[in-house]
């Protein structure tokens, strides 16, 4: 045992691992150890195993003895159990003998009973079949006045069920009945089919109801309904292809047929006749053929529902969808194969749309209509898109043409555009959706016209001068503005004439586009009116240079007239209106824009009147006269003598300030503090500076500004708080100067002015 000494040595030995099931390195032991060496190692391992067994027996001999004792006891128990098992097996065998034999007898009797039952059932079925066959023969007998096909169908259906449920092969007694059933079924089905066809064609509900009942009794109602729908659809397809086949072969055409895919072109002079024929065919197809087939399917559906047949609630709707889908397919195929048909359907699309809509409306408006005959846009869209493309070209091309030459277009060209618009809108009235699209195209034409006019406008100083007579650029602007007004007036007349037919949405779209004409007219007037406003302010600024406002008195008995600047202002406004504004024919927009100019004139006049300094009593009387003349000056700008709501505020200020001017400063300030009148306190405060001493300068004099700059500052700061704060500065500096000079009192106006300045 030099090589093997214990268990660990055996477990760790690579040679023994192949017997112990451990992991073996990829080594060929047969090449390492010889056979003798391997036998020697095995013998040594056996010796170790024997020694280990002896050691285990010596160490655990008591437990082993105890287990041997229990084994003997277990053998005794097993012997007893074997005896009991043998006894149980004997009992089971006896019991099995008592059960199996009755079971076999019962099974045999059950089989016999089952066969008797099947035979009895077969006999009953045969008897029933013979009875039904005799009854069917009597129902189909020609000796009766009118064969009852409904009952015959019921009998046939019951006979067929009996034949299907039972294997009757080899029974000669029912062979004749089976042949008779086949013959009678074919006869009943043929008669029912003919009755259904006649009933649908003549709109006879009783015939259709009879046929439906027969097919229901035969159990083929679903297939019959599907077949009827398919046949109706096939009929529509046939008639549609015939209606769109406008080729008329002549003797010269024989042998000259075009190749595959080549359309037959109409000969010269026959295009009008072919077009008339095409539309007559389409009218007949939709109003007669398709309408008739839809009515027949609807009659079939109504009859089915009255007979309490389920699953046919949407028969008419499905048929309508199939018909419209088929028509869309055929129309596209024919238009692709014939340029004549394509041009007719696209060029006169509204006529085609009217035919289609009339069919849908006619089907819907019937009192007994039960189908949902919705419009299928697939039928219309290919031709609608092409028509609308041509329509927008017909509307836009005249606009491009009238502006393609030099100068502005004339009214005749606009009248031509209006006629095109009227024509396009008139033919689109067949459908609200088409009218809306055409109305949007009309709106595009109007906006394009406005854009072309805007591109042709003259801008800059040339368009805004108001000193000389209107120049060429201003005359061109007037012409374009008048054309815009003429277009809007004519278009409005067209909309008014179509008020009962044109959809409200379409009229709104066009009206919205026409608003661009007014907007562009305002844009044309804006620089001109701005120049008038600037000129008005320049004239009003000259009042500060008028010495009459500083004169202490006037000759006795001499009436105080208006100032020179006021006469100039009145003349300028009147000349500007007559020269530059009257030529515009859209006087509504002119009056609207002039209201803001009039308001601005009043605002500037009131402002500069309050800035006059010094102002004598004679000057005050002259200023009051100018206030009266100011209303006359702006009258040409106020057509109808009325100002707008916003402009009326300035007019109220003018009237209120004129009422305050004759009052003493104390009364004037008291009325302002009491909230009487509409004159802002900042204006009254500026006016009080006119009677202040020289050491109390006006706000613009204190800041070193000119009157123009002060006016600009007042425009940029409309709030009373900012304006009163500007006037408070000179008052505070005056108060500080008086205190520094230790003067006993202030000027009498100072407390009054301080009260107004404290309102901020």
Buried (B, 14 or more C-beta within 10 A) or exposed (E): EEEBEEEEBBEEBEBBBEEEEEEEEEEEBEEEEEEEEBEBBBEBBEEBEEEEEEEEEEEEEEEEEEEEEEEEEEEEEEEEEEEEEEEEEEEEEEEEEEEEEEEEEEEEEEEEEEEEEEEEEBEEBBEEBBEBBEBBBBBBEEEEEEBEBBBBBBBBBBBBEBBEEBEBEEBEEBEEBBEBBEEBBEBBBEBBBEBBBEBBEEEBBEBBBBBBBBBBBBEBBEEBBEEBBEEBBEBBBEBBEEBBBBBEEEEEEEEEEEEEEEBBEBEEEBBEEBBEBBBEBBBBBBBEBBBBBBBBBBBBBBBBBEBEBEEBEBBBBBBBBBBBBBBBBBBBEBBEBBEBBBBBBBBBBBBBBBBBBBBBEBBEEEEEBBBEBEBBEBBBEBBBEBBBEBBBEBBBEBBEEBBEEEEBBEEEBBEBBBEBBBEBBBBBBBBEBBBBBBBBBBBBBBBBBBBBBBEBBBEEEBBBBBEEEBEEBBBBBBBBBBBBBBBBBBBBEBBEEBEEEBBEEBBBBBBEBBEBBBEBBBBBBEBBBBBBBEBBBEBBBBBBEBEBBEEEEBEEEEEBEBBBBBBBBBEBBBEBBEBBBEBBBBEEBBBBBBBBBBBBBBBBBBBBBBBBBEBBEBBBBBBBBBBEBBBBBBBBBBBEEEBBEEBBBBBBBBBBBBBBBEEEBEEBBBBBBEEEBBBBBBBBBBBBBBBBEEEBBBBBBBBEBEBBEBBEBBEEBEEBEBBBBBBBBBBEBBBEEBEEEEEEEBBEBBEBBBBBBEBB
